[in-house]
Amino acid sequence: MSETPAIALLDTVDPGTGRRAALAEAALLWESLFRNGVRLTFAPEPEPDVSIVIVARDARHLLALTLYRLCAGQKLAGASFEVVLVDNASAPETRALYGRLDGVRLIENATNTGFGPACNAGAAAARGRFILFLNPDVDLLPGALDAMVGTFRDHAGTGIVGARLVFPGGYLQESGAGFRDDPQLTHPYGRGDADPLAPEHAATREVGYVSGAVLMIERVFFEELGGFDPLFAPAYFEDTDLCLRCHQAGRRVLVQPRATAIHYENATSARREDVEALLDRNRARFLDRHRASLFEQGPQPRGGTTLDHDPWRLRVLYVDDRVPHLDLGAGLPRANVILNAMAGLGYAVTFFPNYEADAEESQRYRDLDERIEILHASGDAGFARLIAERRDRYDVLWVSRPHNILFVTQALQAAGLDPRGFVRSRVIFDSEALFALRDFVTGAATDGSAVAADLAWQAARETRLFGLADAVVCVSPAEARVLARYSPCNVAVLGHALTLPETPTPDFAARTGFVFVGALAREGQPNVDSLDWFFESVWPRVRSRLPEASLTVVGGIAPEIRERFARQPGVRVTGRVPETEPYLDAARVFLAPTRFAAGIPHKVHEALARGLPCTVTPILADQVGWKDGAGFLVRDWRDPAGFAEALIRLHQDGALWQAVRAEGLARIAEDCDADAFAATIRGLCEAQVVA
């Protein structure tokens, strides 16, 4: 599925035009090197992380361009490397370049041994832990090398890593590739896509194979596999064969989009008719060897229809308001953890943001697992297109928040489907919390009264579609009890998952002041209401007892609200920050003066996980389900003097602070265990459907 973002990121040109421009640039570079007497000098690396093996056969201009870019970008690579250049009997014009190279290990073959055997010779001379086989017509973009090395560290069982390959001019060449039992056999993903930054090409994925133009493998594993098979010499399918043997050895082949490379493709090849003849011959040899393992061992990899090699993986479509980052609040941090846990369980996850998504990959993935496919926010039209293109793709549909449940249900009905008819296995609705209850409490808090009949009517309206799901998820046992009262659905509890810091956070004496964390985007929100009450009724009392007291307000905030809060004495407003941990570790007391809310307050759990005691209102204590003194002191917002006194006591009494902190850390370890959280998700997504 390819969607067009609201603002085009690239003004691409066709690959033919891009190649001609690149060839002209390479010719100009060649003339500059020789006319100006410039040498390409690679810094020596006694113990390189990576050995870059390049096999050259003429095409001198592009070879010079490739080496020039590697040399100029050595400090930007992120991983140390050496260059091993294997010349396959090039003409004297190409070999003239070699005298201008410093720090390159050069192997010169008297005859053209073919791509695979030449790569094997280069690998035999390599010293790095990893070998990167790189075509002599490739420009690795900054950080690509480090991203590929990091993939082996971050993804267990990785055997081979490839890059996102882009034609000069910006069109996508391929983002990994797969197989289909048809005459073509091999199917590069996304080839010819005018938007190489489309969401489906931005996620790290397991694939059938990656191109040998940019292929990284551990040197020891390459030796265990016996290197490239000379059966396929002089060229074609030796990289595909190596990837299949990697799979057969129990290792994975991944494409890493953070490693992007411009590949001029075929700029160094023989005549097209000769290429086609070699492709046909080696395709037949490849099929003779691998047909049974590809197409006769259970379900087939679905090639061009699924950007994923493993046909057995559980595929999840997750729908929520926007890309859920930890710094956004409003239940999105919990969604962030759920998505990352799903990716950690090995699920193939697609995230559809109904309303808003970050424009750039770097922002979308700043705190989300790189294996998650994050689509553009495209509303009704985008979801209708997803239904049409991906029916029967997913095993699990997970929809968060009642308004999105209504949106998805209506979109499926328009296509003649219901949620269970769209996916193969499970439908999960994540209510997060009963919003009707929050509105009821809000009315009681602001107006002084509320009508129970109105709550019952609103709750029934909110939950009317919940019976379409196999399970309805909420955040706490308290919410589950309320939900069960208004909807006859299968309720499950999925709270928060937090990992305690490996090293202890600062103790009492190393901290000072107060901190509040939460989204403050618009008037009337629970967080804005709570701080308005706090600054009017509590903060003056605290400052009268602690004249030097300071409060830091952290979170995205509207300008007019920021201006109002920043006028308060001793108050600093940071706005949104990339990480809240430094602010939580600096403060001595976390305050949560919430008067109305729904769900479990993630910000309270987060503060307690950092060893920061809190002062909270009863509604938050009830949602968390802990007693007074277990991580927080509980004071009613209707008693502002008592709330102020609790803040002051926690800030001044070291023994009380230590006791409250210790109990909170113990409860976080018990209630927010990440393994138990993941096990709950597994139970929800993999439970057998009862007819």
C-alpha positions in Angstrom: 0.0 0.0 0.0 1.5 3.3 -1.0 0.0 6.6 0.2 0.8 10.1 -0.7 1.6 12.3 2.3 0.1 15.8 2.5 3.4 17.3 1.5 5.6 15.6 -1.1 9.0 14.9 0.4 10.9 14.3 -2.9 10.8 15.7 -6.4 12.1 12.6 -8.1 13.2 12.1 -11.7 13.1 8.9 -13.7 16.0 6.5 -13.3 17.3 6.9 -16.8 17.7 10.7 -16.3 19.2 10.1 -12.9 21.8 7.7 -14.3 22.8 10.1 -17.0 23.3 12.9 -14.4 25.3 10.5 -12.2 27.5 9.4 -15.0 28.2 13.0 -15.9 29.1 13.8 -12.3 31.4 10.7 -12.1 33.2 11.8 -15.3 33.7 15.3 -13.9 35.0 13.8 -10.6 37.5 11.6 -12.5 38.9 14.6 -14.3 39.2 16.6 -11.1 41.1 13.8 -9.3 43.7 13.5 -12.1 44.0 17.1 -13.2 44.4 18.4 -9.6 46.6 15.5 -8.5 44.2 14.5 -5.7 44.7 11.2 -3.8 41.9 9.3 -2.1 43.3 8.5 1.3 41.5 6.2 3.8 42.4 6.5 7.4 44.1 3.3 8.7 42.0 1.1 10.9 44.0 -1.6 12.7 40.9 -3.4 13.9 38.0 -2.4 11.6 34.4 -3.3 12.4 33.7 -3.8 8.7 35.6 -4.9 5.7 34.0 -3.3 2.6 34.7 -5.6 -0.4 34.3 -4.0 -3.8 34.7 -6.0 -7.0 35.6 -3.8 -10.0 35.5 -4.5 -13.7 36.1 -1.3 -15.6 33.4 1.5 -15.2 36.2 3.6 -14.0 34.2 6.8 -13.5 31.6 5.3 -11.2 34.2 3.3 -9.3 36.0 6.6 -8.6 32.8 8.1 -7.4 32.1 5.2 -5.1 35.5 5.3 -3.6 35.4 9.1 -3.3 32.1 9.1 -1.4 33.4 6.3 0.9 36.6 8.2 1.6 34.9 11.6 2.2 32.3 10.0 4.4 34.6 7.8 6.5 34.0 9.9 9.6 30.2 9.9 9.0 30.0 6.1 8.6 29.5 5.4 12.3 31.5 2.2 12.2 35.2 1.8 11.4 36.0 0.1 8.1 38.7 -0.9 5.7 38.3 -1.2 1.9 39.3 -4.3 0.0 39.3 -3.7 -3.7 39.3 -6.7 -6.0 40.0 -5.9 -9.7 38.7 -8.4 -12.2 41.1 -7.7 -15.0 40.0 -4.2 -15.8 41.4 -2.1 -18.6 44.4 0.1 -18.0 42.3 3.2 -17.9 40.5 1.9 -14.8 43.7 0.5 -13.2 45.2 4.0 -13.5 43.0 5.0 -10.5 44.7 2.5 -8.2 47.9 4.5 -8.0 45.9 7.3 -6.4 44.5 5.2 -3.6 46.0 5.1 -0.1 44.9 2.7 2.7 43.1 0.3 0.3 43.9 -3.4 0.2 44.1 -4.1 -3.5 43.8 -7.6 -5.2 44.4 -7.6 -8.9 43.2 -10.6 -10.9 44.8 -11.5 -14.2 41.4 -12.7 -15.5 37.8 -12.0 -14.9 36.9 -14.6 -12.3 33.3 -13.5 -12.0 31.5 -11.6 -9.2 31.2 -14.4 -6.6 34.7 -15.8 -6.8 36.1 -12.3 -6.7 34.0 -11.5 -3.6 35.3 -14.7 -2.0 38.9 -13.6 -2.6 38.2 -10.2 -1.1 36.5 -11.8 1.9 39.6 -14.0 2.5 41.7 -10.9 2.8 39.2 -9.1 5.1 39.9 -8.4 8.8 36.6 -7.0 10.0 34.0 -8.8 12.0 31.5 -7.9 9.3 31.9 -8.0 5.5 30.0 -5.5 3.4 29.9 -6.5 -0.2 29.4 -3.3 -2.1 29.0 -2.8 -5.9 31.4 -0.3 -7.5 28.5 1.9 -8.5 26.9 2.6 -5.0 26.8 5.7 -2.8 26.2 4.8 0.8 24.4 7.6 2.6 25.6 8.8 6.1 25.1 6.4 8.9 24.2 3.5 6.6 27.2 1.4 7.7 26.5 1.8 11.4 22.8 1.1 10.9 23.6 -2.2 9.2 26.1 -3.2 11.9 23.5 -2.3 14.6 20.9 -4.6 13.0 22.9 -7.6 14.0 23.0 -6.3 17.6 19.4 -5.3 17.8 17.7 -8.2 16.0 18.5 -11.7 17.3 19.2 -14.4 14.7 20.2 -11.9 12.0 22.5 -13.5 9.3 22.4 -11.0 6.4 21.5 -7.3 6.2 20.7 -5.3 3.1 19.9 -1.7 2.4 17.1 0.4 0.9 18.4 0.9 -2.6 17.4 4.0 -4.5 18.0 4.9 -8.2 19.8 8.2 -8.9 17.0 10.6 -9.2 15.1 9.3 -6.2 13.0 6.4 -7.5 13.1 3.3 -5.3 15.1 0.4 -6.8 14.1 -2.1 -4.1 13.6 -2.5 -0.3 14.5 -6.2 0.0 12.9 -8.8 -2.2 10.9 -12.0 -2.1 9.9 -15.0 -4.2 6.8 -16.1 -6.1 6.3 -19.3 -8.0 6.0 -17.7 -11.4 8.3 -17.2 -14.4 10.0 -14.1 -12.9 10.6 -15.9 -9.5 12.2 -13.0 -7.8 10.2 -9.9 -6.9 12.0 -6.8 -5.6 9.7 -4.9 -3.2 8.7 -1.4 -4.3 10.7 -1.3 -7.5 9.9 1.9 -9.4 8.1 3.6 -6.5 8.4 7.3 -7.0 8.4 7.7 -3.2 11.3 5.8 -1.6 10.2 7.1 1.8 6.7 5.6 1.6 5.8 4.0 4.9 5.9 0.4 3.7 9.6 0.9 2.8 10.5 2.5 6.1 10.2 -0.5 8.4 13.0 -3.0 9.1 11.7 -6.4 7.7 12.6 -9.9 7.2 12.8 -10.6 3.5 13.5 -13.5 1.1 16.8 -12.0 -0.1 18.7 -8.7 -0.4 20.7 -7.5 -3.4 24.4 -8.2 -3.4 24.9 -4.6 -4.4 24.8 -3.8 -0.6 25.0 -7.0 1.4 26.5 -7.3 4.9 27.2 -10.6 6.7 29.4 -11.7 9.6 32.7 -12.9 8.3 32.7 -16.1 10.3 29.2 -16.9 9.1 30.1 -16.2 5.5 32.9 -18.7 5.9 30.6 -21.3 7.5 28.3 -21.0 4.5 31.2 -21.5 2.1 31.0 -18.0 0.6 29.3 -17.3 -2.8 28.9 -20.4 -4.9 31.0 -20.3 -8.1 28.2 -22.3 -9.8 26.6 -18.9 -10.6 29.8 -17.3 -12.0 30.3 -14.9 -13.7 27.2 -13.2 -12.2 23.6 -13.2 -11.0 21.7 -15.2 -8.4 24.8 -15.8 -6.2 23.5 -13.2 -3.7 20.0 -14.8 -3.8 21.5 -18.3 -3.3 23.6 -17.0 -0.3 20.5 -15.5 1.3 18.5 -18.8 0.9 21.3 -20.7 2.4 21.3 -18.2 5.3 17.6 -18.9 5.9 18.3 -22.7 5.7 21.0 -22.3 8.4 18.3 -20.8 10.7 19.4 -17.2 10.4 17.3 -14.3 9.1 17.8 -11.9 6.2 16.7 -8.3 7.0 16.4 -5.1 5.0 17.4 -2.1 7.0 15.9 1.2 5.7 18.1 3.3 7.9 20.8 2.2 5.6 20.0 3.9 2.3 22.2 3.7 -0.8 22.1 5.3 -4.2 22.6 2.5 -6.7 23.3 3.3 -10.4 22.4 -0.4 -11.3 23.6 -1.9 -14.5 25.9 1.0 -15.1 28.8 -1.5 -15.0 27.1 -4.4 -16.7 27.5 -6.1 -20.0 25.1 -5.8 -22.9 21.5 -6.3 -21.9 21.1 -9.5 -24.1 24.1 -11.0 -22.3 22.6 -10.1 -18.9 19.3 -11.7 -19.8 21.0 -14.9 -20.9 22.9 -15.1 -17.7 19.8 -14.4 -15.6 17.9 -17.2 -17.4 20.7 -19.7 -16.9 21.2 -18.9 -13.3 17.5 -18.7 -12.5 17.2 -22.3 -13.6 20.2 -23.3 -11.6 18.8 -21.5 -8.5 15.4 -23.2 -8.9 17.0 -26.7 -9.3 18.6 -26.2 -5.9 15.9 -24.4 -4.0 12.5 -25.1 -5.5 11.5 -27.6 -2.8 12.5 -25.3 0.2 10.8 -22.3 -1.4 7.5 -23.8 -2.7 7.0 -27.3 -1.3 7.3 -26.8 2.4 4.0 -25.4 3.6 2.6 -22.0 2.8 4.4 -20.0 0.1 6.0 -16.6 0.8 3.6 -14.2 -0.8 6.2 -12.3 -2.7 4.9 -9.0 -4.1 1.7 -9.0 -2.1 3.3 -9.0 1.4 6.4 -7.1 2.4 7.4 -9.9 4.6 9.2 -13.2 4.0 7.8 -15.4 6.8 4.3 -16.7 6.0 3.8 -17.9 9.5 4.1 -14.5 11.3 1.1 -13.1 13.1 0.1 -9.9 11.3 -1.6 -7.1 13.3 -3.3 -3.9 12.1 -3.4 -1.4 14.9 -5.5 1.8 14.6 -5.3 4.8 16.9 -5.5 8.6 16.7 -1.9 9.4 15.9 1.6 7.9 16.0 1.9 7.2 19.8 5.0 8.8 21.3 5.9 8.7 24.9 6.0 12.5 25.2 2.4 13.0 24.1 0.2 11.7 27.0 -3.5 11.1 26.5 -3.1 7.3 26.6 -0.6 7.4 23.7 2.4 6.3 25.9 0.5 3.1 26.7 -0.2 2.5 22.9 3.5 3.1 22.3 4.4 0.3 24.8 1.8 -2.1 23.3 3.1 -1.6 19.8 6.7 -2.1 20.8 5.7 -5.2 22.8 3.9 -6.6 19.7 7.1 -6.1 17.6 9.1 -7.7 20.4 6.8 -10.8 20.2 7.7 -11.1 16.5 4.4 -9.9 15.1 4.3 -8.0 11.8 2.6 -4.8 12.9 1.0 -2.1 10.7 0.0 1.1 12.5 -2.7 3.3 11.0 -2.8 6.8 12.5 -6.3 8.1 11.8 -5.6 11.8 12.3 -2.0 12.7 12.6 1.5 11.2 11.8 5.0 12.7 11.8 6.1 13.7 8.3 9.6 12.4 8.6 10.8 8.8 9.3 13.2 9.9 11.9 10.4 11.4 14.0 8.0 8.6 13.4 10.5 6.0 14.7 12.1 8.1 17.5 10.6 5.8 20.2 8.9 3.0 18.2 10.4 -0.3 17.1 11.8 0.1 13.6 10.1 -3.2 12.5 6.6 -1.5 12.8 5.1 -0.3 9.5 3.7 3.2 10.2 1.4 4.5 7.6 0.6 8.1 6.7 -2.4 9.7 8.4 -4.9 9.6 5.6 -8.4 9.3 7.3 -11.4 7.9 5.4 -9.8 7.7 2.0 -6.6 6.0 3.3 -8.4 3.5 5.4 -10.8 2.6 2.5 -7.7 2.0 0.3 -6.2 -0.1 3.0 -9.3 -2.3 3.2 -9.3 -2.7 -0.6 -5.6 -3.5 -0.9 -5.1 -5.6 2.2 -8.2 -7.6 2.8 -7.2 -11.0 4.4 -3.7 -9.7 5.0 -4.1 -9.4 8.8 -4.7 -11.9 11.5 -5.6 -9.4 14.3 -7.4 -6.1 14.2 -6.6 -3.9 17.2 -8.5 -0.6 17.5 -8.0 1.9 20.2 -10.6 4.4 21.5 -14.4 4.4 20.9 -14.4 7.0 18.2 -11.9 5.0 16.2 -13.9 1.8 16.8 -16.9 3.6 15.2 -14.7 4.9 12.3 -13.3 1.4 11.5 -16.6 -0.3 11.8 -18.3 2.2 9.5 -15.5 2.0 6.9 -15.7 -1.8 6.9 -19.5 -1.7 6.6 -19.1 0.6 3.6 -17.0 -2.1 2.0 -19.5 -4.8 2.8 -17.5 -6.2 5.7 -17.6 -6.4 9.5 -14.4 -6.5 11.7 -14.3 -10.3 11.8 -14.7 -10.5 8.1 -11.7 -8.3 7.5 -9.2 -10.3 9.6 -8.5 -14.0 9.8 -8.4 -14.5 13.6 -9.0 -11.9 16.3 -10.7 -8.5 16.8 -9.5 -6.5 19.8 -11.1 -3.2 20.9 -9.1 -1.2 23.3 -11.5 1.1 25.2 -8.6 2.3 27.3 -11.2 3.7 29.7 -14.9 4.5 29.8 -14.9 8.1 28.6 -18.6 8.5 29.6 -17.5 8.0 33.2 -14.9 10.7 32.9 -17.5 13.1 31.5 -19.8 12.2 34.4 -17.1 12.9 37.0 -16.2 16.1 35.1 -19.8 17.3 35.4 -19.9 16.4 39.1 -16.6 18.3 39.7 -17.4 21.4 37.7 -21.1 21.8 38.1 -21.5 20.2 41.5 -23.9 17.5 40.4 -24.4 14.9 37.7 -27.3 12.6 36.6 -26.7 8.8 36.9 -29.2 8.2 34.1 -27.1 10.3 31.7 -24.1 8.2 32.6 -25.9 5.0 31.8 -27.1 6.4 28.5 -23.7 7.7 27.4 -22.0 4.5 28.5 -24.4 2.3 26.5 -23.9 4.6 23.5 -20.1 4.4 23.9 -20.0 0.6 24.2 -22.7 -0.4 21.6 -20.1 -1.8 19.2 -18.0 -3.7 21.7 -19.9 -6.9 21.1 -18.2 -7.1 17.6 -14.9 -7.8 19.3 -13.4 -11.0 20.6 -12.1 -9.0 23.6 -12.4 -5.5 24.9 -9.3 -4.2 26.7 -9.2 -1.6 29.5 -6.4 -0.4 31.7 -7.3 -1.5 35.2 -9.5 -3.9 37.2 -11.6 -0.9 38.4 -12.2 0.1 34.8 -13.1 -3.5 33.9 -15.7 -3.6 36.6 -17.3 -0.4 35.4 -17.2 -1.6 31.8 -18.8 -4.9 32.6 -21.7 -3.1 34.2 -22.6 -1.3 30.9 -21.5 -3.8 28.2 -21.9 -7.6 28.0 -18.4 -8.1 26.4 -15.3 -10.1 27.1 -13.3 -7.7 29.2 -9.5 -8.0 29.6 -7.1 -5.8 31.6 -3.9 -4.5 30.1 -2.3 -1.7 32.1 1.2 -0.3 31.8 4.6 -1.9 31.3 7.6 -0.2 32.8 11.2 -1.3 33.4 12.9 0.0 36.5 16.2 1.8 35.8 19.3 -0.5 35.9 21.1 2.1 38.1 19.5 3.8 41.1 18.0 7.2 40.4 19.1 10.2 42.6 18.2 10.0 46.3 16.4 12.5 48.5 19.4 14.9 49.1 20.3 15.1 45.4 16.8 16.3 44.4 14.8 19.5 44.9 11.5 21.1 43.8 8.4 19.8 42.2 7.5 18.6 38.8 4.3 18.1 36.7 4.3 16.1 33.4 1.3 16.1 31.1 -0.2 17.3 27.8 -1.6 20.8 28.0 -2.8 21.3 24.5 -6.2 23.0 25.0 -8.4 24.6 27.5 -10.7 22.2 29.4 -8.5 19.2 29.3 -8.1 17.4 32.7 -4.4 18.4 33.0 -5.2 22.1 32.3 -8.1 22.0 34.7 -6.0 20.4 37.4 -3.2 23.0 37.1 -5.6 25.9 37.1 -7.1 24.6 40.3 -3.6 23.9 41.7 -2.2 27.4 41.0 -5.3 29.1 42.4 -5.7 27.0 45.6 -2.5 25.1 46.4 0.6 26.7 45.1 0.3 29.9 47.1 0.1 27.8 50.3 3.2 25.9 49.3 5.1 29.0 48.5 4.1 30.7 51.7 5.8 27.8 53.6 8.6 27.2 51.1 9.4 30.6 49.6 12.1 29.2 47.3 10.0 26.3 46.1 10.1 25.7 42.3 7.8 23.8 40.0 8.7 22.6 36.5 5.8 22.0 34.1 6.7 19.5 31.3 4.6 18.7 28.3 3.3 20.0 25.0 1.3 23.2 25.8 -0.8 25.8 24.0 0.8 29.3 23.9 -2.0 31.0 25.8 -1.9 28.3 28.5 1.9 28.5 28.7 1.8 32.3 29.2 -0.7 31.9 32.0 1.2 29.3 33.9 4.6 30.8 33.4 3.4 33.9 35.2 3.2 31.9 38.4 6.0 32.5 40.9 8.7 29.8 40.9 7.3 28.1 37.9 9.2 27.0 34.8 7.4 25.7 31.7 9.5 23.6 29.4 7.0 22.6 26.7 7.4 19.2 25.1 10.8 17.6 25.7 12.3 14.5 24.0 12.9 12.8 27.3 11.2 13.3 30.7 13.7 11.3 32.7 16.1 14.2 33.5 13.2 16.3 34.9 11.8 13.4 36.9 15.3 12.6 38.3 15.9 16.2 39.3 12.7 16.8 41.2 11.9 15.7 44.7 8.1 15.4 44.4 5.8 14.7 41.5 2.3 16.3 41.7 -0.9 15.1 40.0 -3.8 17.2 41.1 -6.2 15.7 38.7 -9.9 16.4 39.4 -11.4 14.2 36.6 -9.8 11.6 34.3 -10.2 8.1 32.9 -7.8 5.2 32.8 -4.6 4.7 34.7 -2.3 7.8 34.8 0.8 6.7 32.9 2.6 9.8 34.2 2.2 8.6 37.8 3.5 5.2 37.0 6.4 6.7 35.1 7.4 9.0 38.0 7.2 6.1 40.5 9.4 4.0 38.2 12.1 6.7 38.4 11.9 6.6 42.2 10.0 9.9 42.5 7.2 9.9 45.1 3.9 11.6 44.1 1.0 13.5 45.6 -2.2 12.6 43.9 -6.0 13.0 44.1 -8.3 10.1 45.1 -9.5 9.5 41.6 -5.9 8.7 40.5 -5.3 6.6 43.5 -8.4 4.6 42.7 -7.4 4.1 39.1 -3.9 2.9 40.1 -5.5 0.8 42.8 -2.9 1.4 45.6 -3.3 2.6 49.1 -2.1 5.9 50.6 1.6 5.8 51.2 2.4 3.2 48.4 4.3 5.5 46.1 2.2 8.5 46.7 0.3 10.5 49.3 -3.4 10.8 48.5 -5.3 14.1 49.2 -8.7 15.2 48.0 -8.7 18.2 45.7 -11.6 19.6 47.7 -9.1 20.0 50.6 -6.4 22.3 49.1 -4.8 22.9 52.4 -4.4 19.2 52.9 -3.0 18.8 49.4 -0.4 21.5 50.0 0.6 20.0 53.3 1.2 16.6 51.7 3.4 18.2 49.1 5.4 20.1 51.8 5.8 16.9 53.9 7.1 14.8 51.1 9.5 17.6 50.1 10.9 18.1 53.6 10.6 14.8 55.4 13.4 12.5 54.2 12.3 9.4 56.1 8.7 9.7 54.8 10.0 10.3 51.3 12.2 7.1 51.4 9.3 5.0 52.7 6.8 6.2 50.1 9.4 5.8 47.4 10.4 2.2 48.4 6.8 1.1 48.5 6.1 2.6 45.1 9.1 0.9 43.4 8.0 -2.4 44.8 4.4 -2.0 43.5 5.7 -0.9 40.0 7.9 -4.0 39.8 4.8 -6.1 40.6 2.0 -4.3 38.7 3.9 -3.1 35.6 6.1 -6.1 34.8 7.0 -6.0 31.1 7.0 -9.8 30.7 3.5 -10.1 32.1 2.4 -7.3 29.9 3.7 -9.0 26.8 2.2 -12.3 27.9 -1.2 -10.6 28.2 -0.9 -9.2 24.7 0.1 -12.7 23.4 -3.0 -14.2 25.1 -5.2 -11.6 23.5 -3.8 -11.9 20.0 -3.1 -15.6 19.8 -6.2 -17.0 21.6 -8.2 -19.5 19.6 -11.5 -18.3 18.3 -14.4 -20.2 19.8 -17.1 -20.9 17.2 
